[in-house]
Every structure is written in structure tokens, then in C-alpha cells.
Amino acid sequence: SEAIAQYGGLVQAIVRRILIGAQREEIEDCVSDVFAKLWESRNAIDQSRGSLKSYLAAIARNLAINRYRSRERAPELLPLEETLISSEDSPEETVSTREDCAQLRELLLMLPQPDQEIFIRRYYFFESIKEIAHRLRLENKQVENKLFRGRQKLKKQLMERGVVYEKNG
């Protein structure tokens, strides 16, 4: 109950941002599953490997991604800002996020193929590097390198455009 009180909002925010368009009940079920998983693995948690907060965030992300993948509908690409804007965001934050997303989308569309497809599959559909490599007939290392170089390039271009880059930790 202490973990729910302290980290419930974080877990719910992570789940909501991944399960876009999901019913409230599905989001609540996923959040409940996160804390059930925490309870099941309570004896196996190694605090020296990271904080409880990061452990819960990883569980939330993985469970939400698995639910997203298991949906029986054709994948449709939603606007990027729909994945990043929370209902709790202020109007100023919403406008800023929309502007940043528009710039990011523009830069993504300027990436050459297959880099563009790799980015969309990895960061939008949460496909694994192995899945992407198999689908595009590339080596895992090639996909990893394209993602690394692409992130560096996008970060530099976004910073040049005045989009602030903050690494949340």
C-alpha cells in the first residue's frame, strides 16, 4: 500500500502514455497488474541494482507494452503528441509539447530509409531490435548503430532548433 501511495501516479502515467485510447478499466487493470507483479517479486528485488521507483517504472512499461502488442487491431500510427501529452498537462505544456512534436516529426520524416522505419518501429511500436533486424533483413548491430547515430543526430538538430533536451532520471 505504501508503494501504491508513493508511486501510483507514476505507474498510471506510464501506462496511460503507452495504452493510448484504452478504456479506463484496461488502464486500471494494467496498473493493478504492475503492483501485483511487484508483490510477487518482492523477495527478488535487488536494491543495489536500482531504486524501487525505476523497478516499478520498468514493470509498468513492460506490462503496458505487452498489453499494447496483444491488442487485436491493426496498428495505426497516432499523432506523436497523443503519446506525449497528459490530461494533467497545463495548456502551456500542451502547446509546447505539440510544437516540439511537430519539429521532431519533421526531422523524423527527413531521415533516410531504413533509418526512419527503424525509429518508428523501435520508439513508436516498441519493437525489439531483434524484431526490427529480422523484418528489415539487417544485423542486430546495424539496427543498434542506426538508432544510436540517429538519436545523436536528432538530438543535435532539436537543440539547434531550440527544443530543450532533458534527460529525466
Secondary structure as UniProt FT lines:
FT   HELIX           2..18
FT   TURN            20..21
FT   HELIX           24..40
FT   HELIX           42..44
FT   HELIX           47..49
FT   HELIX           52..70
FT   HELIX           80..84
FT   TURN            87..88
FT   HELIX           91..110
FT   TURN            113..114
FT   HELIX           115..123
FT   HELIX           129..136
FT   HELIX           140..160
FT   TURN            161..162
//
